[in-house]
Amino acid sequence: MEYLINRTDSGWVVTLFNNNGVYKPQQGLAQVDRGASVMAIVSLAGRAAESAREWTGDTTLAVKSKAVNQP
C-alpha cells in the first residue's frame, strides 16, 4: 500500500495506491489481477472526521470511531 497526503483549504486528501495484484515480469507487459484487494483503515488520531468520500467512484464512506474503513 502506498499513500499520499495533501492538505486543502477545507481538510485533507488521502490517496491510497493498492499495488497488490500487479505482476511485472522481467520482460513483457505487466499483468494486473483486478480481484486483488487490501483492507485499509485510515485512522484520524486526535480528531474526528466529519465525512469521507471515495473520488474514483464518487462514493460516501462511513466514518466510525474516528476511522474510515474501506475494504
PQR file of N, CA, C, O and H, with PARSE charges and radii, in Angstrom:
ATOM      1  N   MET A   1       0.854  -1.163   0.000 -0.4000 1.5000
ATOM      2  CA  MET A   1       0.000   0.000   0.000 -0.0000 2.0000
ATOM      3  C   MET A   1       0.906   1.234   0.000  0.5500 1.7000
ATOM      4  O   MET A   1       1.803   1.361   0.834 -0.5500 1.4000
ATOM      5  N   GLU A   2       0.662   2.118  -0.926 -0.4000 1.5000
ATOM      6  CA  GLU A   2       1.350   3.409  -0.965 -0.0000 2.0000
ATOM      7  C   GLU A   2       0.323   4.501  -0.684  0.5500 1.7000
ATOM      8  O   GLU A   2      -0.868   4.306  -0.927 -0.5500 1.4000
ATOM      9  H   GLU A   2      -0.066   2.015  -1.604  0.4000 1.0000
ATOM     10  N   TYR A   3       0.769   5.638  -0.179 -0.4000 1.5000
ATOM     11  CA  TYR A   3      -0.175   6.705   0.136 -0.0000 2.0000
ATOM     12  C   TYR A   3       0.420   8.086  -0.115  0.5500 1.7000
ATOM     13  O   TYR A   3       1.636   8.279  -0.089 -0.5500 1.4000
ATOM     14  H   TYR A   3       1.736   5.797   0.019  0.4000 1.0000
ATOM     15  N   LEU A   4      -0.460   9.023  -0.355 -0.4000 1.5000
ATOM     16  CA  LEU A   4      -0.123  10.442  -0.473 -0.0000 2.0000
ATOM     17  C   LEU A   4      -1.081  11.206   0.430  0.5500 1.7000
ATOM     18  O   LEU A   4      -2.262  10.869   0.508 -0.5500 1.4000
ATOM     19  H   LEU A   4      -1.447   8.866  -0.377  0.4000 1.0000
ATOM     20  N   ILE A   5      -0.583  12.226   1.107 -0.4000 1.5000
ATOM     21  CA  ILE A   5      -1.425  13.047   1.976 -0.0000 2.0000
ATOM     22  C   ILE A   5      -1.242  14.510   1.568  0.5500 1.7000
ATOM     23  O   ILE A   5      -0.123  15.021   1.531 -0.5500 1.4000
ATOM     24  H   ILE A   5       0.376  12.500   1.043  0.4000 1.0000
ATOM     25  N   ASN A   6      -2.355  15.170   1.265 -0.4000 1.5000
ATOM     26  CA  ASN A   6      -2.330  16.580   0.860 -0.0000 2.0000
ATOM     27  C   ASN A   6      -3.323  17.381   1.687  0.5500 1.7000
ATOM     28  O   ASN A   6      -4.437  16.920   1.938 -0.5500 1.4000
ATOM     29  H   ASN A   6      -3.264  14.754   1.296  0.4000 1.0000
ATOM     30  N   ARG A   7      -2.934  18.558   2.107 -0.4000 1.5000
ATOM     31  CA  ARG A   7      -3.820  19.446   2.851 -0.0000 2.0000
ATOM     32  C   ARG A   7      -4.515  20.391   1.880  0.5500 1.7000
ATOM     33  O   ARG A   7      -3.888  20.928   0.967 -0.5500 1.4000
ATOM     34  H   ARG A   7      -2.030  18.932   1.903  0.4000 1.0000
ATOM     35  N   THR A   8      -5.819  20.589   2.085 -0.4000 1.5000
ATOM     36  CA  THR A   8      -6.590  21.535   1.282 -0.0000 2.0000
ATOM     37  C   THR A   8      -7.115  22.629   2.200  0.5500 1.7000
ATOM     38  O   THR A   8      -6.875  22.591   3.407 -0.5500 1.4000
ATOM     39  H   THR A   8      -6.328  20.152   2.827  0.4000 1.0000
ATOM     40  N   ASP A   9      -7.822  23.596   1.646 -0.4000 1.5000
ATOM     41  CA  ASP A   9      -8.395  24.675   2.454 -0.0000 2.0000
ATOM     42  C   ASP A   9      -9.432  24.158   3.446  0.5500 1.7000
ATOM     43  O   ASP A   9      -9.605  24.732   4.521 -0.5500 1.4000
ATOM     44  H   ASP A   9      -8.017  23.626   0.665  0.4000 1.0000
ATOM     45  N   SER A  10     -10.124  23.070   3.087 -0.4000 1.5000
ATOM     46  CA  SER A  10     -11.206  22.590   3.941 -0.0000 2.0000
ATOM     47  C   SER A  10     -10.927  21.246   4.614  0.5500 1.7000
ATOM     48  O   SER A  10     -11.808  20.715   5.289 -0.5500 1.4000
ATOM     49  H   SER A  10      -9.984  22.603   2.213  0.4000 1.0000
ATOM     50  N   GLY A  11      -9.737  20.683   4.452 -0.4000 1.5000
ATOM     51  CA  GLY A  11      -9.456  19.397   5.081 -0.0000 2.0000
ATOM     52  C   GLY A  11      -8.236  18.726   4.488  0.5500 1.7000
ATOM     53  O   GLY A  11      -7.248  19.382   4.159 -0.5500 1.4000
ATOM     54  H   GLY A  11      -9.021  21.115   3.903  0.4000 1.0000
ATOM     55  N   TRP A  12      -8.314  17.412   4.356 -0.4000 1.5000
ATOM     56  CA  TRP A  12      -7.203  16.606   3.870 -0.0000 2.0000
ATOM     57  C   TRP A  12      -7.649  15.710   2.729  0.5500 1.7000
ATOM     58  O   TRP A  12      -8.802  15.281   2.679 -0.5500 1.4000
ATOM     59  H   TRP A  12      -9.116  16.879   4.623  0.4000 1.0000
ATOM     60  N   VAL A  13      -6.733  15.431   1.814 -0.4000 1.5000
ATOM     61  CA  VAL A  13      -6.952  14.449   0.760 -0.0000 2.0000
ATOM     62  C   VAL A  13      -5.921  13.348   0.979  0.5500 1.7000
ATOM     63  O   VAL A  13      -4.717  13.602   0.948 -0.5500 1.4000
ATOM     64  H   VAL A  13      -5.797  15.779   1.855  0.4000 1.0000
ATOM     65  N   VAL A  14      -6.398  12.125   1.199 -0.4000 1.5000
ATOM     66  CA  VAL A  14      -5.534  10.965   1.383 -0.0000 2.0000
ATOM     67  C   VAL A  14      -5.739  10.056   0.180  0.5500 1.7000
ATOM     68  O   VAL A  14      -6.851   9.592  -0.075 -0.5500 1.4000
ATOM     69  H   VAL A  14      -7.376  11.919   1.224  0.4000 1.0000
ATOM     70  N   THR A  15      -4.662   9.805  -0.556 -0.4000 1.5000
ATOM     71  CA  THR A  15      -4.720   8.958  -1.736 -0.0000 2.0000
ATOM     72  C   THR A  15      -4.010   7.649  -1.418  0.5500 1.7000
ATOM     73  O   THR A  15      -2.855   7.652  -0.991 -0.5500 1.4000
ATOM     74  H   THR A  15      -3.759  10.182  -0.349  0.4000 1.0000
ATOM     75  N   LEU A  16      -4.700   6.532  -1.626 -0.4000 1.5000
ATOM     76  CA  LEU A  16      -4.134   5.213  -1.362 -0.0000 2.0000
ATOM     77  C   LEU A  16      -3.952   4.461  -2.674  0.5500 1.7000
ATOM     78  O   LEU A  16      -4.852   4.443  -3.514 -0.5500 1.4000
ATOM     79  H   LEU A  16      -5.638   6.530  -1.972  0.4000 1.0000
ATOM     80  N   PHE A  17      -2.791   3.843  -2.850 -0.4000 1.5000
ATOM     81  CA  PHE A  17      -2.496   3.043  -4.031 -0.0000 2.0000
ATOM     82  C   PHE A  17      -2.318   1.593  -3.610  0.5500 1.7000
ATOM     83  O   PHE A  17      -1.482   1.282  -2.762 -0.5500 1.4000
ATOM     84  H   PHE A  17      -2.060   3.858  -2.168  0.4000 1.0000
ATOM     85  N   ASN A  18      -3.106   0.712  -4.205 -0.4000 1.5000
ATOM     86  CA  ASN A  18      -3.004  -0.717  -3.928 -0.0000 2.0000
ATOM     87  C   ASN A  18      -2.171  -1.362  -5.033  0.5500 1.7000
ATOM     88  O   ASN A  18      -2.634  -1.504  -6.165 -0.5500 1.4000
ATOM     89  H   ASN A  18      -3.786   0.964  -4.894  0.4000 1.0000
ATOM     90  N   ASN A  19      -0.943  -1.752  -4.701 -0.4000 1.5000
ATOM     91  CA  ASN A  19      -0.074  -2.417  -5.678 -0.0000 2.0000
ATOM     92  C   ASN A  19      -0.221  -3.927  -5.644  0.5500 1.7000
ATOM     93  O   ASN A  19       0.443  -4.630  -6.407 -0.5500 1.4000
ATOM     94  H   ASN A  19      -0.567  -1.637  -3.782  0.4000 1.0000
ATOM     95  N   ASN A  20      -1.080  -4.437  -4.771 -0.4000 1.5000
ATOM     96  CA  ASN A  20      -1.298  -5.873  -4.673 -0.0000 2.0000
ATOM     97  C   ASN A  20      -1.970  -6.364  -5.957  0.5500 1.7000
ATOM     98  O   ASN A  20      -2.967  -5.790  -6.397 -0.5500 1.4000
ATOM     99  H   ASN A  20      -1.619  -3.867  -4.151  0.4000 1.0000
ATOM    100  N   GLY A  21      -1.433  -7.409  -6.549 -0.4000 1.5000
ATOM    101  CA  GLY A  21      -2.029  -7.953  -7.763 -0.0000 2.0000
ATOM    102  C   GLY A  21      -1.402  -7.436  -9.044  0.5500 1.7000
ATOM    103  O   GLY A  21      -1.855  -7.787 -10.133 -0.5500 1.4000
ATOM    104  H   GLY A  21      -0.624  -7.876  -6.192  0.4000 1.0000
ATOM    105  N   VAL A  22      -0.360  -6.602  -8.940 -0.4000 1.5000
ATOM    106  CA  VAL A  22       0.344  -6.119 -10.131 -0.0000 2.0000
ATOM    107  C   VAL A  22       1.632  -6.927 -10.248  0.5500 1.7000
ATOM    108  O   VAL A  22       2.525  -6.821  -9.408 -0.5500 1.4000
ATOM    109  H   VAL A  22       0.008  -6.317  -8.055  0.4000 1.0000
ATOM    110  N   TYR A  23       1.712  -7.721 -11.285 -0.4000 1.5000
ATOM    111  CA  TYR A  23       2.872  -8.574 -11.500 -0.0000 2.0000
ATOM    112  C   TYR A  23       3.645  -8.045 -12.702  0.5500 1.7000
ATOM    113  O   TYR A  23       3.107  -7.940 -13.804 -0.5500 1.4000
ATOM    114  H   TYR A  23       0.986  -7.807 -11.968  0.4000 1.0000
ATOM    115  N   LYS A  24       4.907  -7.716 -12.478 -0.4000 1.5000
ATOM    116  CA  LYS A  24       5.734  -7.161 -13.550 -0.0000 2.0000
ATOM    117  C   LYS A  24       6.838  -8.149 -13.892  0.5500 1.7000
ATOM    118  O   LYS A  24       7.829  -8.254 -13.170 -0.5500 1.4000
ATOM    119  H   LYS A  24       5.344  -7.801 -11.582  0.4000 1.0000
ATOM    120  N   PRO A  25       6.668  -8.872 -14.993 -0.5600 1.5000
ATOM    121  CA  PRO A  25       7.723  -9.805 -15.394  0.2800 2.0000
ATOM    122  C   PRO A  25       8.953  -9.038 -15.874  0.5500 1.7000
ATOM    123  O   PRO A  25       8.872  -7.857 -16.212 -0.5500 1.4000
ATOM    124  N   GLN A  26      10.080  -9.723 -15.896 -0.4000 1.5000
ATOM    125  CA  GLN A  26      11.322  -9.072 -16.309 -0.0000 2.0000
ATOM    126  C   GLN A  26      11.207  -8.531 -17.732  0.5500 1.7000
ATOM    127  O   GLN A  26      11.737  -7.465 -18.044 -0.5500 1.4000
ATOM    128  H   GLN A  26      10.145 -10.682 -15.622  0.4000 1.0000
ATOM    129  N   GLN A  27      10.514  -9.269 -18.586 -0.4000 1.5000
ATOM    130  CA  GLN A  27      10.284  -8.817 -19.949 -0.0000 2.0000
ATOM    131  C   GLN A  27       8.805  -8.976 -20.256  0.5500 1.7000
ATOM    132  O   GLN A  27       8.197  -9.981 -19.887 -0.5500 1.4000
ATOM    133  H   GLN A  27      10.084 -10.136 -18.333  0.4000 1.0000
ATOM    134  N   GLY A  28       8.231  -8.007 -20.921 -0.4000 1.5000
ATOM    135  CA  GLY A  28       6.823  -8.084 -21.285 -0.0000 2.0000
ATOM    136  C   GLY A  28       5.981  -7.082 -20.508  0.5500 1.7000
ATOM    137  O   GLY A  28       6.498  -6.292 -19.717 -0.5500 1.4000
ATOM    138  H   GLY A  28       8.725  -7.191 -21.221  0.4000 1.0000
ATOM    139  N   LEU A  29       4.685  -7.130 -20.746 -0.4000 1.5000
ATOM    140  CA  LEU A  29       3.760  -6.205 -20.121 -0.0000 2.0000
ATOM    141  C   LEU A  29       3.374  -6.658 -18.721  0.5500 1.7000
ATOM    142  O   LEU A  29       3.352  -7.853 -18.426 -0.5500 1.4000
ATOM    143  H   LEU A  29       4.265  -7.771 -21.388  0.4000 1.0000
ATOM    144  N   ALA A  30       3.071  -5.695 -17.865 -0.4000 1.5000
ATOM    145  CA  ALA A  30       2.607  -6.009 -16.510 -0.0000 2.0000
ATOM    146  C   ALA A  30       1.252  -6.694 -16.574  0.5500 1.7000
ATOM    147  O   ALA A  30       0.414  -6.360 -17.411 -0.5500 1.4000
ATOM    148  H   ALA A  30       3.089  -4.724 -18.104  0.4000 1.0000
ATOM    149  N   GLN A  31       1.048  -7.644 -15.692 -0.4000 1.5000
ATOM    150  CA  GLN A  31      -0.227  -8.342 -15.587 -0.0000 2.0000
ATOM    151  C   GLN A  31      -0.916  -7.868 -14.324  0.5500 1.7000
ATOM    152  O   GLN A  31      -0.296  -7.819 -13.262 -0.5500 1.4000
ATOM    153  H   GLN A  31       1.729  -7.915 -15.012  0.4000 1.0000
ATOM    154  N   VAL A  32      -2.195  -7.516 -14.425 -0.4000 1.5000
ATOM    155  CA  VAL A  32      -2.933  -6.973 -13.298 -0.0000 2.0000
ATOM    156  C   VAL A  32      -4.072  -7.916 -12.920  0.5500 1.7000
ATOM    157  O   VAL A  32      -4.902  -8.274 -13.755 -0.5500 1.4000
ATOM    158  H   VAL A  32      -2.699  -7.555 -15.288  0.4000 1.0000
ATOM    159  N   ASP A  33      -4.096  -8.306 -11.664 -0.4000 1.5000
ATOM    160  CA  ASP A  33      -5.192  -9.100 -11.119 -0.0000 2.0000
ATOM    161  C   ASP A  33      -6.170  -8.113 -10.483  0.5500 1.7000
ATOM    162  O   ASP A  33      -5.936  -7.646  -9.369 -0.5500 1.4000
ATOM    163  H   ASP A  33      -3.422  -8.015 -10.985  0.4000 1.0000
ATOM    164  N   ARG A  34      -7.258  -7.792 -11.176 -0.4000 1.5000
ATOM    165  CA  ARG A  34      -8.215  -6.789 -10.704 -0.0000 2.0000
ATOM    166  C   ARG A  34      -8.989  -7.241  -9.469  0.5500 1.7000
ATOM    167  O   ARG A  34      -9.626  -6.425  -8.803 -0.5500 1.4000
ATOM    168  H   ARG A  34      -7.448  -8.171 -12.081  0.4000 1.0000
ATOM    169  N   GLY A  35      -8.938  -8.527  -9.163 -0.4000 1.5000
ATOM    170  CA  GLY A  35      -9.632  -9.037  -7.986 -0.0000 2.0000
ATOM    171  C   GLY A  35      -8.823  -8.905  -6.704  0.5500 1.7000
ATOM    172  O   GLY A  35      -9.363  -9.127  -5.620 -0.5500 1.4000
ATOM    173  H   GLY A  35      -8.421  -9.190  -9.704  0.4000 1.0000
ATOM    174  N   ALA A  36      -7.538  -8.547  -6.797 -0.4000 1.5000
ATOM    175  CA  ALA A  36      -6.689  -8.413  -5.610 -0.0000 2.0000
ATOM    176  C   ALA A  36      -7.119  -7.181  -4.814  0.5500 1.7000
ATOM    177  O   ALA A  36      -7.398  -6.124  -5.380 -0.5500 1.4000
ATOM    178  H   ALA A  36      -7.100  -8.366  -7.677  0.4000 1.0000
ATOM    179  N   SER A  37      -7.165  -7.339  -3.509 -0.4000 1.5000
ATOM    180  CA  SER A  37      -7.587  -6.209  -2.676 -0.0000 2.0000
ATOM    181  C   SER A  37      -6.764  -6.152  -1.395  0.5500 1.7000
ATOM    182  O   SER A  37      -6.064  -7.102  -1.044 -0.5500 1.4000
ATOM    183  H   SER A  37      -6.938  -8.197  -3.049  0.4000 1.0000
ATOM    184  N   VAL A  38      -6.862  -5.018  -0.707 -0.4000 1.5000
ATOM    185  CA  VAL A  38      -6.180  -4.785   0.558 -0.0000 2.0000
ATOM    186  C   VAL A  38      -7.168  -4.118   1.495  0.5500 1.7000
ATOM    187  O   VAL A  38      -7.925  -3.241   1.078 -0.5500 1.4000
ATOM    188  H   VAL A  38      -7.430  -4.246  -0.992  0.4000 1.0000
ATOM    189  N   MET A  39      -7.169  -4.523   2.758 -0.4000 1.5000
ATOM    190  CA  MET A  39      -8.018  -3.870   3.758 -0.0000 2.0000
ATOM    191  C   MET A  39      -7.257  -2.650   4.275  0.5500 1.7000
ATOM    192  O   MET A  39      -6.156  -2.782   4.810 -0.5500 1.4000
ATOM    193  H   MET A  39      -6.554  -5.235   3.097  0.4000 1.0000
ATOM    194  N   ALA A  40      -7.838  -1.479   4.118 -0.4000 1.5000
ATOM    195  CA  ALA A  40      -7.189  -0.242   4.550 -0.0000 2.0000
ATOM    196  C   ALA A  40      -8.032   0.434   5.615  0.5500 1.7000
ATOM    197  O   ALA A  40      -9.240   0.598   5.447 -0.5500 1.4000
ATOM    198  H   ALA A  40      -8.732  -1.372   3.684  0.4000 1.0000
ATOM    199  N   ILE A  41      -7.393   0.831   6.719 -0.4000 1.5000
ATOM    200  CA  ILE A  41      -8.060   1.589   7.772 -0.0000 2.0000
ATOM    201  C   ILE A  41      -7.309   2.899   7.937  0.5500 1.7000
ATOM    202  O   ILE A  41      -6.125   2.903   8.272 -0.5500 1.4000
ATOM    203  H   ILE A  41      -6.412   0.699   6.856  0.4000 1.0000
ATOM    204  N   VAL A  42      -7.992   4.002   7.703 -0.4000 1.5000
ATOM    205  CA  VAL A  42      -7.401   5.324   7.862 -0.0000 2.0000
ATOM    206  C   VAL A  42      -7.845   5.845   9.217  0.5500 1.7000
ATOM    207  O   VAL A  42      -9.028   6.116   9.427 -0.5500 1.4000
ATOM    208  H   VAL A  42      -8.954   3.999   7.430  0.4000 1.0000
ATOM    209  N   SER A  43      -6.903   5.986  10.131 -0.4000 1.5000
ATOM    210  CA  SER A  43      -7.202   6.412  11.490 -0.0000 2.0000
ATOM    211  C   SER A  43      -6.880   7.893  11.642  0.5500 1.7000
ATOM    212  O   SER A  43      -5.860   8.366  11.141 -0.5500 1.4000
ATOM    213  H   SER A  43      -5.942   5.766   9.960  0.4000 1.0000
ATOM    214  N   LEU A  44      -7.733   8.608  12.319 -0.4000 1.5000
ATOM    215  CA  LEU A  44      -7.590  10.048  12.487 -0.0000 2.0000
ATOM    216  C   LEU A  44      -7.274  10.352  13.949  0.5500 1.7000
ATOM    217  O   LEU A  44      -8.175  10.625  14.742 -0.5500 1.4000
ATOM    218  H   LEU A  44      -8.562   8.223  12.726  0.4000 1.0000
ATOM    219  N   ALA A  45      -6.016  10.305  14.293 -0.4000 1.5000
ATOM    220  CA  ALA A  45      -5.587  10.478  15.681 -0.0000 2.0000
ATOM    221  C   ALA A  45      -5.914  11.874  16.195  0.5500 1.7000
ATOM    222  O   ALA A  45      -5.506  12.878  15.611 -0.5500 1.4000
ATOM    223  H   ALA A  45      -5.284  10.084  13.649  0.4000 1.0000
ATOM    224  N   GLY A  46      -6.653  11.919  17.291 -0.4000 1.5000
ATOM    225  CA  GLY A  46      -6.924  13.187  17.948 -0.0000 2.0000
ATOM    226  C   GLY A  46      -8.066  14.000  17.374  0.5500 1.7000
ATOM    227  O   GLY A  46      -8.531  14.939  18.020 -0.5500 1.4000
ATOM    228  H   GLY A  46      -6.985  11.103  17.765  0.4000 1.0000
ATOM    229  N   ARG A  47      -8.525  13.674  16.197 -0.4000 1.5000
ATOM    230  CA  ARG A  47      -9.600  14.447  15.566 -0.0000 2.0000
ATOM    231  C   ARG A  47     -10.635  13.513  14.984  0.5500 1.7000
ATOM    232  O   ARG A  47     -10.319  12.403  14.555 -0.5500 1.4000
ATOM    233  H   ARG A  47      -8.148  12.911  15.672  0.4000 1.0000
ATOM    234  N   ALA A  48     -11.844  13.961  14.972 -0.4000 1.5000
ATOM    235  CA  ALA A  48     -12.920  13.175  14.374 -0.0000 2.0000
ATOM    236  C   ALA A  48     -13.201  13.693  12.962  0.5500 1.7000
ATOM    237  O   ALA A  48     -13.290  14.900  12.739 -0.5500 1.4000
ATOM    238  H   ALA A  48     -12.100  14.862  15.321  0.4000 1.0000
ATOM    239  N   ALA A  49     -13.337  12.775  12.026 -0.4000 1.5000
ATOM    240  CA  ALA A  49     -13.673  13.161  10.656 -0.0000 2.0000
ATOM    241  C   ALA A  49     -15.152  13.483  10.571  0.5500 1.7000
ATOM    242  O   ALA A  49     -15.985  12.828  11.198 -0.5500 1.4000
ATOM    243  H   ALA A  49     -13.265  11.794  12.207  0.4000 1.0000
ATOM    244  N   GLU A  50     -15.461  14.488   9.797 -0.4000 1.5000
ATOM    245  CA  GLU A  50     -16.861  14.832   9.567 -0.0000 2.0000
ATOM    246  C   GLU A  50     -17.444  14.022   8.428  0.5500 1.7000
ATOM    247  O   GLU A  50     -18.612  13.637   8.460 -0.5500 1.4000
ATOM    248  H   GLU A  50     -14.785  15.021   9.288  0.4000 1.0000
ATOM    249  N   SER A  51     -16.616  13.763   7.414 -0.4000 1.5000
ATOM    250  CA  SER A  51     -17.079  12.991   6.264 -0.0000 2.0000
ATOM    251  C   SER A  51     -15.879  12.415   5.517  0.5500 1.7000
ATOM    252  O   SER A  51     -14.747  12.866   5.693 -0.5500 1.4000
ATOM    253  H   SER A  51     -15.666  14.075   7.388  0.4000 1.0000
ATOM    254  N   ALA A  52     -16.147  11.411   4.680 -0.4000 1.5000
ATOM    255  CA  ALA A  52     -15.118  10.800   3.840 -0.0000 2.0000
ATOM    256  C   ALA A  52     -15.783  10.362   2.543  0.5500 1.7000
ATOM    257  O   ALA A  52     -16.939   9.940   2.533 -0.5500 1.4000
ATOM    258  H   ALA A  52     -17.067  11.045   4.537  0.4000 1.0000
ATOM    259  N   ARG A  53     -15.030  10.469   1.444 -0.4000 1.5000
ATOM    260  CA  ARG A  53     -15.600  10.128   0.142 -0.0000 2.0000
ATOM    261  C   ARG A  53     -14.525   9.513  -0.743  0.5500 1.7000
ATOM    262  O   ARG A  53     -13.371   9.941  -0.726 -0.5500 1.4000
ATOM    263  H   ARG A  53     -14.090  10.812   1.452  0.4000 1.0000
ATOM    264  N   GLU A  54     -14.911   8.513  -1.510 -0.4000 1.5000
ATOM    265  CA  GLU A  54     -14.017   7.936  -2.500 -0.0000 2.0000
ATOM    266  C   GLU A  54     -14.260   8.667  -3.814  0.5500 1.7000
ATOM    267  O   GLU A  54     -15.379   8.668  -4.326 -0.5500 1.4000
ATOM    268  H   GLU A  54     -15.848   8.164  -1.524  0.4000 1.0000
ATOM    269  N   TRP A  55     -13.233   9.280  -4.353 -0.4000 1.5000
ATOM    270  CA  TRP A  55     -13.397  10.112  -5.542 -0.0000 2.0000
ATOM    271  C   TRP A  55     -13.562   9.304  -6.819  0.5500 1.7000
ATOM    272  O   TRP A  55     -14.287   9.731  -7.717 -0.5500 1.4000
ATOM    273  H   TRP A  55     -12.324   9.279  -3.936  0.4000 1.0000
ATOM    274  N   THR A  56     -12.914   8.155  -6.926 -0.4000 1.5000
ATOM    275  CA  THR A  56     -12.975   7.408  -8.194 -0.0000 2.0000
ATOM    276  C   THR A  56     -14.369   6.882  -8.473  0.5500 1.7000
ATOM    277  O   THR A  56     -14.776   6.801  -9.632 -0.5500 1.4000
ATOM    278  H   THR A  56     -12.326   7.809  -6.196  0.4000 1.0000
ATOM    279  N   GLY A  57     -15.110   6.523  -7.434 -0.4000 1.5000
ATOM    280  CA  GLY A  57     -16.468   6.031  -7.618 -0.0000 2.0000
ATOM    281  C   GLY A  57     -17.504   6.999  -7.103  0.5500 1.7000
ATOM    282  O   GLY A  57     -18.699   6.708  -7.145 -0.5500 1.4000
ATOM    283  H   GLY A  57     -14.780   6.589  -6.492  0.4000 1.0000
ATOM    284  N   ASP A  58     -17.060   8.163  -6.611 -0.4000 1.5000
ATOM    285  CA  ASP A  58     -17.935   9.176  -6.017 -0.0000 2.0000
ATOM    286  C   ASP A  58     -18.874   8.543  -4.984  0.5500 1.7000
ATOM    287  O   ASP A  58     -20.089   8.738  -5.012 -0.5500 1.4000
ATOM    288  H   ASP A  58     -16.089   8.399  -6.578  0.4000 1.0000
ATOM    289  N   THR A  59     -18.260   7.774  -4.067 -0.4000 1.5000
ATOM    290  CA  THR A  59     -18.992   7.051  -3.036 -0.0000 2.0000
ATOM    291  C   THR A  59     -18.714   7.669  -1.674  0.5500 1.7000
ATOM    292  O   THR A  59     -17.566   7.988  -1.364 -0.5500 1.4000
ATOM    293  H   THR A  59     -17.273   7.616  -4.044  0.4000 1.0000
ATOM    294  N   THR A  60     -19.741   7.840  -0.863 -0.4000 1.5000
ATOM    295  CA  THR A  60     -19.565   8.317   0.502 -0.0000 2.0000
ATOM    296  C   THR A  60     -19.184   7.142   1.380  0.5500 1.7000
ATOM    297  O   THR A  60     -19.824   6.092   1.319 -0.5500 1.4000
ATOM    298  H   THR A  60     -20.674   7.580  -1.115  0.4000 1.0000
ATOM    299  N   LEU A  61     -18.137   7.304   2.209 -0.4000 1.5000
ATOM    300  CA  LEU A  61     -17.658   6.245   3.084 -0.0000 2.0000
ATOM    301  C   LEU A  61     -18.117   6.494   4.515  0.5500 1.7000
ATOM    302  O   LEU A  61     -18.278   7.640   4.934 -0.5500 1.4000
ATOM    303  H   LEU A  61     -17.618   8.157   2.258  0.4000 1.0000
ATOM    304  N   ALA A  62     -18.323   5.429   5.250 -0.4000 1.5000
ATOM    305  CA  ALA A  62     -18.779   5.530   6.640 -0.0000 2.0000
ATOM    306  C   ALA A  62     -17.604   5.883   7.552  0.5500 1.7000
ATOM    307  O   ALA A  62     -16.522   5.308   7.430 -0.5500 1.4000
ATOM    308  H   ALA A  62     -18.192   4.498   4.910  0.4000 1.0000
ATOM    309  N   VAL A  63     -17.820   6.820   8.455 -0.4000 1.5000
ATOM    310  CA  VAL A  63     -16.830   7.203   9.461 -0.0000 2.0000
ATOM    311  C   VAL A  63     -17.322   6.656  10.796  0.5500 1.7000
ATOM    312  O   VAL A  63     -18.394   7.028  11.275 -0.5500 1.4000
ATOM    313  H   VAL A  63     -18.699   7.287   8.554  0.4000 1.0000
ATOM    314  N   LYS A  64     -16.517   5.756  11.401 -0.4000 1.5000
ATOM    315  CA  LYS A  64     -16.900   5.143  12.670 -0.0000 2.0000
ATOM    316  C   LYS A  64     -15.722   5.203  13.626  0.5500 1.7000
ATOM    317  O   LYS A  64     -14.619   4.779  13.282 -0.5500 1.4000
ATOM    318  H   LYS A  64     -15.646   5.453  11.013  0.4000 1.0000
ATOM    319  N   SER A  65     -15.945   5.720  14.805 -0.4000 1.5000
ATOM    320  CA  SER A  65     -14.913   5.773  15.862 -0.0000 2.0000
ATOM    321  C   SER A  65     -13.627   6.423  15.377  0.5500 1.7000
ATOM    322  O   SER A  65     -12.541   5.881  15.584 -0.5500 1.4000
ATOM    323  H   SER A  65     -16.841   6.065  15.084  0.4000 1.0000
ATOM    324  N   LYS A  66     -13.738   7.570  14.737 -0.4000 1.5000
ATOM    325  CA  LYS A  66     -12.595   8.341  14.236 -0.0000 2.0000
ATOM    326  C   LYS A  66     -11.792   7.632  13.160  0.5500 1.7000
ATOM    327  O   LYS A  66     -10.645   8.004  12.912 -0.5500 1.4000
ATOM    328  H   LYS A  66     -14.620   8.011  14.569  0.4000 1.0000
ATOM    329  N   ALA A  67     -12.363   6.618  12.511 -0.4000 1.5000
ATOM    330  CA  ALA A  67     -11.640   5.895  11.452 -0.0000 2.0000
ATOM    331  C   ALA A  67     -12.568   5.652  10.265  0.5500 1.7000
ATOM    332  O   ALA A  67     -13.791   5.596  10.399 -0.5500 1.4000
ATOM    333  H   ALA A  67     -13.295   6.316  12.713  0.4000 1.0000
ATOM    334  N   VAL A  68     -11.945   5.511   9.112 -0.4000 1.5000
ATOM    335  CA  VAL A  68     -12.675   5.206   7.878 -0.0000 2.0000
ATOM    336  C   VAL A  68     -12.220   3.828   7.434  0.5500 1.7000
ATOM    337  O   VAL A  68     -11.034   3.625   7.175 -0.5500 1.4000
ATOM    338  H   VAL A  68     -10.952   5.557   9.004  0.4000 1.0000
ATOM    339  N   ASN A  69     -13.135   2.887   7.341 -0.4000 1.5000
ATOM    340  CA  ASN A  69     -12.821   1.514   6.908 -0.0000 2.0000
ATOM    341  C   ASN A  69     -13.371   1.306   5.509  0.5500 1.7000
ATOM    342  O   ASN A  69     -14.545   1.567   5.246 -0.5500 1.4000
ATOM    343  H   ASN A  69     -14.098   3.053   7.552  0.4000 1.0000
ATOM    344  N   GLN A  70     -12.516   0.834   4.619 -0.4000 1.5000
ATOM    345  CA  GLN A  70     -12.949   0.537   3.261 -0.0000 2.0000
ATOM    346  C   GLN A  70     -12.207  -0.686   2.764  0.5500 1.7000
ATOM    347  O   GLN A  70     -10.988  -0.630   2.599 -0.5500 1.4000
ATOM    348  H   GLN A  70     -11.562   0.622   4.833  0.4000 1.0000
ATOM    349  N   PRO A  71     -12.900  -1.794   2.519 -0.5600 1.5000
ATOM    350  CA  PRO A  71     -12.208  -2.995   2.009  0.2800 2.0000
ATOM    351  C   PRO A  71     -11.778  -2.815   0.565  0.5500 1.7000
ATOM    352  O   PRO A  71     -11.185  -3.722  -0.020 -0.5500 1.4000
TER
END
